[in-house]
Amino acid sequence: METKLFVATKAFIYFNGKILLLRESDKYKDGSNHGKYDVVGGRIKPGQNFKESLLREIKEETGLNVKIGKPFFVNEWRPIVNNEQWHIVGVYFECVSNSNSIKLSEDHDHFLWINPNEYKNHKLIENLNVVFEEVLKNKM
């Protein structure tokens, strides 16, 4: 099976000290984590830079306008999506929103604003655990 390589931008969106999580719906055609929570983000389209891609994904998935900060973590994962082996490299950015009013896309069916210390209490996609650990390590 040939592996497809993608680069993705991911947003840790903060509002009043909490981080936004979105639960993947079964309507997401490229989904491999139905029923699990993730942060906002997605693959970069050819020709887009990191911030353009992230702003597009945030707007599409939540309707939010945010201020994007610096990248703080890089991670990779290898899901099987639609019977294809994918290799995704994710670059995580801290973002700040001035609103907690969310308009979910069809790709997600629920959202939560959580205290970062409580991430283990939620059904997250597996690769997010190390990112939350990094966030907590740098905040303490």
Residue pairs with C-beta under 8 A, 6 or more apart in sequence:
1 84
1 85
2 84
2 85
3 78
3 85
3 86
3 87
4 84
4 85
4 86
4 87
5 86
5 87
5 88
5 89
6 43
6 44
6 86
6 87
6 88
6 89
7 43
7 44
7 88
7 89
7 90
7 91
8 41
8 42
8 43
8 44
8 88
8 89
8 90
8 91
9 41
9 42
9 44
9 50
9 51
9 53
9 54
9 57
9 90
9 91
9 93
10 39
10 40
10 41
10 54
10 90
10 91
10 92
10 93
10 131
11 20
11 39
11 40
11 41
11 54
11 57
11 58
11 66
11 68
11 92
11 93
11 95
12 19
12 39
12 72
12 92
12 93
12 94
12 95
12 131
12 135
13 19
13 20
13 39
13 40
13 58
13 62
13 64
13 66
13 95
13 96
13 97
14 20
14 94
14 95
14 96
14 97
15 96
15 97
15 98
15 99
15 100
15 113
16 100
16 113
17 115
18 113
18 114
18 115
18 116
19 39
19 113
19 114
19 115
19 116
19 135
20 39
20 40
20 62
20 97
20 102
20 111
20 112
20 113
21 37
21 38
21 39
21 111
21 112
21 113
21 114
21 122
21 124
22 37
22 38
22 39
22 40
22 61
22 62
22 104
22 108
22 110
22 111
23 35
23 36
23 37
23 38
23 108
23 109
23 110
23 111
23 112
24 31
24 33
24 34
24 35
24 36
24 37
24 38
24 107
24 108
24 109
24 125
25 31
25 34
25 106
25 107
25 108
25 109
26 34
26 35
27 106
27 107
27 109
28 34
28 106
28 107
28 108
29 82
30 81
30 82
31 81
31 107
32 79
32 80
32 81
33 79
33 125
35 123
36 123
36 124
36 125
37 112
37 122
37 123
37 124
37 125
37 128
38 124
38 125
38 128
39 92
39 128
39 131
40 57
40 58
40 61
40 62
41 54
41 57
41 90
42 53
42 57
42 60
42 61
43 53
43 88
44 50
44 53
45 53
45 56
48 56
50 71
50 91
50 93
51 68
54 68
54 93
54 95
55 66
55 68
58 64
58 66
58 95
59 65
60 105
61 104
61 105
61 107
61 108
62 102
62 103
62 104
62 105
62 111
63 101
63 102
63 103
64 97
64 99
64 101
64 102
65 97
65 98
65 99
66 95
66 96
66 97
67 95
67 96
67 97
68 93
68 95
69 93
69 94
69 95
69 96
70 93
70 94
71 91
71 92
71 93
72 92
72 93
72 94
72 134
72 135
72 138
73 91
73 92
73 131
73 134
73 135
74 89
74 90
74 91
74 92
75 89
75 90
75 92
75 127
75 130
75 131
76 87
76 88
76 89
76 90
76 127
77 88
77 90
77 126
77 127
78 85
78 86
78 87
78 88
79 86
79 88
80 86
90 127
92 131
100 113
102 111
104 110
104 111
112 122
114 121
114 122
116 132
116 135
116 136
116 139
117 136
119 128
119 129
119 132
120 129
124 132
